[in-house]
Amino acid sequence: MVEVLRHDVVIVGGGGAGLRAAIAAVEADPKASVALVSKVYPMRSHTVSAEGGAAAVARADDSLEMHGYDTVKGSDFLGDQDHIRYFVEQAPRELTRLEHWGCPWSRNEDGTVATRAFGGMTTKRTWYAADKVGFHMLHSLFQHSLRFDRIVRYDEYFVTKLLVDGGRVHGVAALDVREGVVRAFLGRAVILATGGAGKCFPFTTNGNIKTGDGMALAYREGVPLKDMEFVQYHPTGLPGTGILITEASRGEGGYVRNKDGERFLVTRDYGVGTKAELGPRDMISRAMMRETAAGRGVQGPYGEHVWLDLTHLGEERIDSRLPFVRELAKTYANVDPVYQPIPIRPVLHYMMGGVDVNIDGATSVPGLYAAGETACGTINGANRLGSNSLTECLVFGARAGAHAVHYARGAAAPDEVRARAQAEDEAARIDGVRGAALGDEPMSRVRADMHATMEAGCGVYREQASMQRACKELAELKERGKRIRLADRSKVFNTEIVAALELWNMLEIAEAIAYAAAARKESRGAHACSDYPARNDAEYLHHSLVIRGGDGRPRLDKKPVTLGIWEPEERKY
Amino acid sequence: MSGQETKTFVVTRFDPDRDEAPRTQEYEVPVRDDWKVLDALNYIKDEIDPTLSHRWSCRMAVCGSCGMQVNGEPKLTCKTSLKDYGARVEVGPLANFPIVRDLVIEMEGFMERLQAVKPWIIEAKEAAAREGPHRQTPEQLDAFKQYSMCINCMLCYAACPVVANEPHFLGPAALALGHRYNQDSRDAGAPERHDVFRGEGGVFSCSYANECSEVCPKNVDPAKAIQQAKLLNVLDWAQSFVVSRGGK
């Protein structure tokens, strides 16, 4: 019999958005009990890997209007402007709260918080803690959360199903990885905050845990995924591993050079204008691809790359502002950036798309919320500006937490009998899969083929033929995914079954990405189609929705963009 | 750049449902010369033996998941280059922890110790967001910054001779994090952490072997934090003695 645990709000994921939501929920309702259910200990969450900073207006030469406009323009006018306005208004308050909770922001001499330049931002508005901002934010949030005894953690629990009854969410079923048993977590509201799905791709900055779990949970219950075609390639990843070298390295003055040492973002017209190395990520990634295609890349052991040159910054500045970059370059690329340029190439980094939510984080299923990279609100539109996402986790994590607890207070209690029955079914499904030879194929081969499909079909540049091929291959891969050969029958800490469940999640998300991409016959932000190179506002100034049909196949729909503050214009820097 | 050779990995296996005690299993792995230990474990998992259990995620030395004993020393496996090792590499779970399975250790003891040091800002008076950020000079930040770099990877617990022998010891990472907040100009919580720092398993249990600081992959130097905390507690004690004698 499945054990039932009861809370008011169940939060899935313990990274930046999930922790912020949990704190907001217990602050908003002094009696609420919040379950924080995470497949890893919260401080392992991928927020930890963010490096460069978090954006919020802080200086006299800046304004909310400028942060809003930069974000809208960065989004190639696909961001919802009411969400963006709320986001920029709340950003300074949220970063201040994090300061009060102990985040060790870097400081100016007078003790005020220091800010740095970032891509696509008009002025210095990115708060930082050297180049370990995600790490410090995550640990500050996590350690602060420990003071609330009404936040009850369930570490290393993998949520495998939403319990939905009568059209409303009533909790989740989760596999206790440690014990190998499924438990039911009843709650009148559920917040999904599991991050993105970068591991659908082979070459990514994302950690192993970024497998689109929350997106897949919502998608399977009929919640639309929005703007999935927009995946961000970060310009500066290390070849081979894909390890992130922060944009702050350019914010601090680093140069990008081709094999001839030429600063091609300055000498050639790639649309970034005088911003040069501080152009937005989509444009710089494309510029790098075009440089290598033109024969000006450097041949390395892991394909072609260009250079990130920090040598002119000097050892003192690198050690004070970019110590992690130095450590990463030495450890993973065998170069010391004080003396040598760092080999870099575009690397998959972030999903602009995600679970369709309104400004409160609410989805189409009553009681179900999402925040952070899992959600698509949307402030990022077709291309996110660097340092907006950490702030987004805080602003919209807090709002989702407060709204979820408010909703929970007024909602009817879950029907325990039916919720338990659903969890029993889920437990039986998991028991049936664990260690089962569902077919002949090793899981790692299906995963590798999914990676190859996504790289070929949904890379920096796409074309109709490659995207259509990806759609077809993903349908086949989903079938192959059902026939993998599992071998680990142990219940205790069985990472094979977790990986299988993650693969099935990724295949759903990958298919949604490919379908949304193939349907958008224009180029906008990160979605660059070789056969449709221009933006087409007349036909495509709308969000795309992917809805899972009863047959498991994606169905496409669309949704208007909220404009009204900043008029769409040509995106030129 | 990317030559290949084969190394033998001697990996600890333990499944509490089947094994009485941990055992070892050998795997032959073709390794590239730029691989880390973690790359070899992932190769084993994907290509040879899907039943091997280990924790990992970021593979860039910041999430703290993949600490293990490599040839008997605590290491972050994603940061440990295989080229520094010979033809046989022993990989086991971190020392001084109960084993959950294979290379996975029991973390709960640490989580309780972390909670015990109250690793959060305890303000004299809670600030409202509208008051804006506190001022903190670069010098004030430097007083605790190094101790805020802990990734909770547990290598220091695996290295510490006191942890091995004294079950109540809070250990290097937890004490360094408690000290980090005591040293933060925004924090007024030292009196609340006082008893746990001075009590059984607190800073005075540390024998200053310095092993923790030697294995720390992030140069946190928990040994220095604990020595500073000892000194502050001794001064604190001396001062309270003076005050109480002269007070009334």
Chai-1 contact restraints between the chains, C-beta under 6 A:
chainA,res_idxA,chainB,res_idxB,connection_type,confidence,min_distance_angstrom,max_distance_angstrom,comment,restraint_id
A,M43,B,N152,contact,1.0,0.0,6.0,A-B,restraint_1
A,R44,B,S57,contact,1.0,0.0,6.0,A-B,restraint_2
A,R44,B,C63,contact,1.0,0.0,6.0,A-B,restraint_3
A,R44,B,S65,contact,1.0,0.0,6.0,A-B,restraint_4
A,V48,B,V62,contact,1.0,0.0,6.0,A-B,restraint_5
A,V48,B,C63,contact,1.0,0.0,6.0,A-B,restraint_6
A,S49,B,C58,contact,1.0,0.0,6.0,A-B,restraint_7
A,S49,B,V62,contact,1.0,0.0,6.0,A-B,restraint_8
A,R93,B,A129,contact,1.0,0.0,6.0,A-B,restraint_9
A,T96,B,A129,contact,1.0,0.0,6.0,A-B,restraint_10
A,T96,B,G132,contact,1.0,0.0,6.0,A-B,restraint_11
A,T96,B,P133,contact,1.0,0.0,6.0,A-B,restraint_12
A,R97,B,A129,contact,1.0,0.0,6.0,A-B,restraint_13
A,E99,B,P133,contact,1.0,0.0,6.0,A-B,restraint_14
A,H100,B,A127,contact,1.0,0.0,6.0,A-B,restraint_15
A,W101,B,I121,contact,1.0,0.0,6.0,A-B,restraint_16
A,G102,B,I121,contact,1.0,0.0,6.0,A-B,restraint_17
A,P104,B,K145,contact,1.0,0.0,6.0,A-B,restraint_18
A,P104,B,S148,contact,1.0,0.0,6.0,A-B,restraint_19
A,R107,B,Q136,contact,1.0,0.0,6.0,A-B,restraint_20
A,R107,B,P138,contact,1.0,0.0,6.0,A-B,restraint_21
A,R107,B,L141,contact,1.0,0.0,6.0,A-B,restraint_22
A,G111,B,R135,contact,1.0,0.0,6.0,A-B,restraint_23
A,G111,B,Q136,contact,1.0,0.0,6.0,A-B,restraint_24
A,G111,B,T137,contact,1.0,0.0,6.0,A-B,restraint_25
A,V113,B,P133,contact,1.0,0.0,6.0,A-B,restraint_26
A,F135,B,V62,contact,1.0,0.0,6.0,A-B,restraint_27
A,Q143,B,P119,contact,1.0,0.0,6.0,A-B,restraint_28
A,Q143,B,W120,contact,1.0,0.0,6.0,A-B,restraint_29
A,H144,B,W120,contact,1.0,0.0,6.0,A-B,restraint_30
A,L146,B,Q115,contact,1.0,0.0,6.0,A-B,restraint_31
A,R147,B,W120,contact,1.0,0.0,6.0,A-B,restraint_32
A,G207,B,S57,contact,1.0,0.0,6.0,A-B,restraint_33
A,G207,B,C58,contact,1.0,0.0,6.0,A-B,restraint_34
A,N208,B,W56,contact,1.0,0.0,6.0,A-B,restraint_35
A,N208,B,S57,contact,1.0,0.0,6.0,A-B,restraint_36
A,I209,B,S57,contact,1.0,0.0,6.0,A-B,restraint_37
A,I243,B,M60,contact,1.0,0.0,6.0,A-B,restraint_38
A,P301,B,M1,contact,1.0,0.0,6.0,A-B,restraint_39
A,P301,B,S2,contact,1.0,0.0,6.0,A-B,restraint_40
A,T331,B,K79,contact,1.0,0.0,6.0,A-B,restraint_41
A,S444,B,D46,contact,1.0,0.0,6.0,A-B,restraint_42
A,A487,B,P50,contact,1.0,0.0,6.0,A-B,restraint_43
A,A487,B,T51,contact,1.0,0.0,6.0,A-B,restraint_44
A,D488,B,P50,contact,1.0,0.0,6.0,A-B,restraint_45
A,D488,B,T51,contact,1.0,0.0,6.0,A-B,restraint_46
A,S490,B,D15,contact,1.0,0.0,6.0,A-B,restraint_47
A,S490,B,D17,contact,1.0,0.0,6.0,A-B,restraint_48
A,V492,B,P16,contact,1.0,0.0,6.0,A-B,restraint_49
A,V492,B,R101,contact,1.0,0.0,6.0,A-B,restraint_50
A,F493,B,S53,contact,1.0,0.0,6.0,A-B,restraint_51
A,F493,B,V100,contact,1.0,0.0,6.0,A-B,restraint_52
A,F493,B,R101,contact,1.0,0.0,6.0,A-B,restraint_53
A,F493,B,V104,contact,1.0,0.0,6.0,A-B,restraint_54
A,T495,B,S53,contact,1.0,0.0,6.0,A-B,restraint_55
A,E496,B,P50,contact,1.0,0.0,6.0,A-B,restraint_56
